[in-house]
Amino acid sequence: MDHIQTVKIHDVEDGEIYTAKIEKNGKRWIGWIQEHPKVKYEADTQAVLLETLENTLYQVLEADWQAWDKQLKEDVKAGKLDAILKQVSVDFHVGKCEDLAVFLSQNATKN
């Protein structure tokens, strides 16, 4: 096996950067996405490997988001968030909440 190379994959939708690890293994290329171990592939060329890793990553991310959305809807329907929503409402009405954009802009200069 040759030296493992690192290739960054930018997800333009969420702004995340993922790390593809690739290496030549004999005549073929193998690779995986460091942040998502279930994204692995083997191909004849480096170009095909990278394209397939990126496409597979996006499919996995989409499936994860769909599963998250489904679970959130089930939790809301089951009332699992009712206590949190009630507390947020109370906090808002007593003035404990502030505009998020203002908060972020004020705290961005502190860091």
N, C-alpha and C positions, 0 to 999 in steps of 0.2 A: 504494500500500500504506500502511496505517496503521502506527502505532507497534507494535513487537513487545512483547507482554506476557509476563510470566513467571508460571506457575502451578505450585505444588508439588504433587506426587502422592506420597502416603505409602503405602508398601507395608507393610501391617500384619503380613505373614508374616515378613519379614526385617528390618523396622524401617528400611529404607532410605528416603531421600527423593529422588525424581527430579524433574527440572526440565522442564516442558513449556514450549516457546516457541510462542506463537500470535500470529497477526495476521490482520486482515481484509484480503482481497485482492479489491477490487471488492465483489461481492455474496456472495462465499464466504469461508470461514475456512480457513486453512492452519495446520498445526502439526507439531511434531516433538518428540521427547524428546532433550534435549541429551546425556544419557549413553548413549543407544542410537540412533545415527544411522539405523539401518534402520527405526525406528519413526517413520513420517511419515504424514500423512493430510490430506485436504481434505474439508470438509463445508459444508452450507448454513447451519448455525447453530453458534454457539460451544458450546452445550451438547452437541450431537451430536459435535462435534469432540473435546471434552474426554473424553467418555465413550468414544469410539472409541480415542483415544490411550491411555487407561488400560487398556482391554481388550486392545489390541494389545500394549502393554508387558508385561502379565502373560503373554500367550501367548509372547512372545519370551523372557521370563525363564524360563518353564517349559521351553521348548525348549532353552535354554542349560543349565539344570540337568540335563535328561535327557541331553544330549550329554556333559556333564561326568561324570555318573554312569556312562555307558556307557564313556567313555574310562578312567575310574578302574578299572572292573572289568576292562577289557582289559589295563591296565598291571599290575594285581595278578596276573592269570592268566599274563601273560608274564614275571612275576618281576622287573619293573622296580623294585619297591619293596623287594625282599628285603634289599638292603644297608642301607637306611635302617631297616627293621624290626629287623634284627640289631643295629645300633648302638644303637637305642632300648632294646632288651632288655638289652644290656650296660650301658648307662648306668643303667637302672633297678636292676639287680642290684647295682651298686657304689654305689648311693645318690646318684647325680647328679640324680635327679628329685625333684620335690616336688609336693604337692597344688596343682593349678591354682587352685582357689578361694582357698586361703591365699595363694598368690603374688600373685594379682590384688588381694586385699584389702590386703595389705601395701604393694603398689606404688601403689595408688590414692591413698593419702595423700601419697606423694612428689611427685605431679604437681601 
